[in-house]
Amino acid sequence: MDSSDIQRKKVAVIGGGLVGSLNACFLAKRNFQVDVYEAREDIRVAKFTRGRSINLALSHRGRQALKAVGLEDQIVSQGIPMKARMIHSLSGKMSSIPYGTRSQYILSISRENLNKVLLTAVEKCPNVKVHFGHKLLKCNPEEGMITVLGSDKVPKDVTCDLIVGCDGAYSTVRTYLMKKPRFDYSQQYIPHGYMELSIPPKNGDFAMEPNYLHIWPRNAFMMIALPNTNKSFTCTLFMPFEEFEKLLTSSDVLDFFQKYFPDAIPLIGERELVQDFFLLPAQPMISVKCSSFHYESNCVLMGDAAHAMVPFFGQGMNAGFEDCLVFDELMDKFNNNLSLCLPAFSRFRTPDDHAISDLSMYNYIEVVFSRIRYHEAVLHWRWQKKVIKKGLFFSGSVIAMGSTYLLRHYMSSRLLDYLRRPWNWITYFQNTACFPANSVEALKIPSLRSR
């Protein structure tokens, strides 16, 4: 056996999704022996892909991580630039709100296609092996051992130097860390759920202008649409579960859309709308926080396993990708010394990931659960953008979905108080000069460009 193989660190990455597969690319560059264990079958050959399929908005943070492993150009070429939000009013009028300057944009990316590209890149690395259909049964960080169950249904013990938990919001790795002393954990389901619909191409082209994030804000309801490379749009309908549960028949669905999203009906099609609506039930959204992100020098959490967040700031994937990049930079700094790198990662990354999680939840709470005036919502967005530019996070653009700022009062004040508690630090900023919640003149409001 080659001496380099004897000294090579063994890393087990749990989860072959977006963050897990990107992490494997980073770790492979360090000449580690990397094994990726993914419970699902290979999505590149699967007839039906389970799990989330919400289109993703790729911004600067995510692109920097992809650039570091040589995949930015390939991924960007498969995305569709979105330069602004396009707001669809109930009357049918459309107005645009740019993300920034004319040269600034975010990219609409297919989650499934992105995962396929990352998995293909991983498998090109000779020191990486991806094990599909392998479920994590046990995780023993102290001993550096995991137990996995493959298609043969025989549990297998695997020893490794590092366990990397990238297994999502319901992380199995995290459940084992939760048993350790001084490991903090909290989760919060929000009252809203989401459902995916689709706007098909029209006459071989996009049915709407493709270079926009299209948004239909309606009181406690909202729908967004992101363009796909096949000329369709992936739509996501957000509303409280109790409202979803009221729509029991085809007529209920059509009447609801005629009342709140009338211009979307001819775009989607009545038959397709009903078919998609009843295809799958509405899905929940959860916010997860934990601390720390590591256990000794043997285990670390990244992505949703460490900080799942609601999608109202558009940074979930980008934050997960930035986790990978930050960890890689720290490995450079500490010369691959895991006993130094893992604690540094937790100290450095936990405040940032908790902050973006707070902002995501705040966007949801502040307008969905209040009667904040719309112009003040825009001011709040401007404040958040200023905070990020001043270094609350590294660098990059804010891609708040734009949506939640245009929602209005829905839930009770009692529930609002309950939801606000974990994020009380926001109140401090509201009462400081840098967050002028009540002054229209304090900041210039972005203009709406009518179309």
FENVEN-V839517 format. One record per pair of residues at least 4 apart in sequence whose C-alpha atoms are under 6 Angstrom apart, sorted by the first residue. I is the first residue (numbers start at 0). J is the second residue. D is the distance in whole Angstrom. If there is no record, write none. Layout:
# FENVEN-V839517
i:j:d
I:J:D
I:J:D
This chain:
# FENVEN-V839517
i:j:d
3:7:6
7:31:5
8:31:5
9:31:6
9:32:5
9:159:5
9:160:5
10:33:5
10:159:6
10:160:6
10:161:5
11:33:6
11:34:5
11:35:6
11:162:5
12:35:5
12:163:5
13:35:6
13:36:5
13:164:5
13:165:6
13:166:6
14:19:5
14:36:6
14:37:5
14:165:5
14:166:4
15:19:5
15:20:5
15:37:5
16:20:6
17:114:5
18:22:6
19:165:5
20:117:6
20:118:6
22:323:6
23:27:6
24:121:6
27:31:6
32:126:5
33:127:5
34:127:6
34:128:5
34:129:6
35:129:5
35:130:6
36:130:5
36:133:6
37:131:5
37:132:6
37:133:6
38:132:5
38:133:5
38:134:5
39:132:5
40:131:5
40:132:5
41:131:6
54:108:6
54:109:5
54:110:6
55:107:6
55:108:5
56:106:5
56:107:5
57:105:6
57:106:5
58:105:5
59:395:5
60:317:6
60:321:6
60:395:6
61:317:4
61:320:5
62:66:6
62:71:6
64:320:6
64:324:5
65:70:5
65:71:5
66:70:6
66:71:5
71:75:6
78:106:6
78:107:5
78:108:5
79:106:5
79:107:5
80:104:6
80:105:6
80:106:5
80:210:6
81:104:5
81:105:5
81:106:6
81:210:4
81:211:5
82:104:4
82:211:6
83:96:5
83:97:4
83:98:5
83:211:5
84:95:5
84:96:5
84:211:5
84:212:5
84:213:6
85:94:6
85:95:4
85:211:6
85:212:6
85:213:5
85:214:6
86:93:5
86:94:5
86:214:5
87:93:5
87:214:6
87:215:5
88:92:5
93:449:6
93:450:6
94:447:6
94:448:5
94:449:4
94:450:6
95:447:6
95:448:5
96:447:6
99:103:6
132:149:6
133:148:5
133:149:4
134:147:5
134:148:5
135:147:5
136:146:5
136:147:5
137:145:6
137:146:5
138:145:5
139:144:5
139:145:6
140:297:6
143:158:6
143:159:5
143:160:6
144:157:6
144:158:4
145:156:6
145:157:5
146:155:5
146:156:4
147:154:6
147:155:5
148:152:6
148:153:6
148:154:5
161:297:5
161:298:6
162:298:5
163:298:6
163:299:5
163:300:6
164:172:6
164:300:5
165:301:5
165:304:6
166:170:5
166:304:6
167:303:5
167:304:4
168:303:5
168:304:5
168:307:5
170:304:5
177:182:6
182:290:6
183:289:5
183:290:5
184:288:6
184:289:4
185:287:6
185:288:5
186:286:6
186:287:4
187:285:6
187:286:5
188:284:6
188:285:4
190:239:5
191:238:5
191:239:4
191:240:6
192:237:6
192:238:6
192:239:6
192:240:6
192:281:6
192:282:5
192:283:5
193:236:5
193:237:5
193:281:5
193:282:5
194:235:6
194:236:5
194:281:5
195:234:6
195:235:5
196:234:5
196:275:6
197:232:6
197:233:5
197:234:5
198:231:6
198:232:5
198:266:6
198:267:5
199:231:5
200:204:5
200:205:5
200:206:6
200:230:5
200:231:5
201:205:6
201:206:5
204:230:6
205:230:5
209:226:6
212:225:6
213:223:5
213:224:5
214:222:6
214:223:4
215:221:6
215:222:5
216:221:5
216:405:6
217:221:5
218:406:5
218:407:5
219:406:6
219:409:6
220:237:6
220:238:5
221:236:6
221:237:5
222:235:5
222:236:4
223:234:5
223:235:5
224:232:6
224:233:5
224:234:4
225:232:5
225:233:5
226:232:4
227:231:5
227:232:6
246:251:5
246:252:6
249:273:6
250:254:6
253:257:6
256:260:5
256:261:6
257:261:4
264:268:6
267:272:6
268:272:6
271:275:6
272:276:6
284:309:6
286:307:5
286:308:4
286:309:6
287:306:5
287:307:5
288:306:5
291:345:6
292:299:6
292:300:5
292:345:5
293:298:5
293:299:4
294:298:5
296:337:5
296:338:5
300:304:6
300:305:5
301:305:5
302:319:4
303:307:4
308:356:5
311:359:5
311:400:6
312:359:5
312:399:4
312:400:5
313:398:6
313:399:5
313:400:6
314:318:6
329:340:6
330:334:6
330:335:5
330:340:6
337:341:6
343:347:6
344:348:6
345:349:5
349:353:6
351:392:6
357:361:6
361:365:6
363:367:6
363:403:6
364:368:5
365:369:6
366:371:6
366:404:6
366:406:6
366:407:5
367:406:5
367:407:5
367:408:5
368:408:5
368:409:6
368:410:5
369:408:5
370:407:5
370:408:5
375:436:6
376:404:5
382:434:6
386:391:6
387:391:5
387:392:6
428:434:6
429:434:5
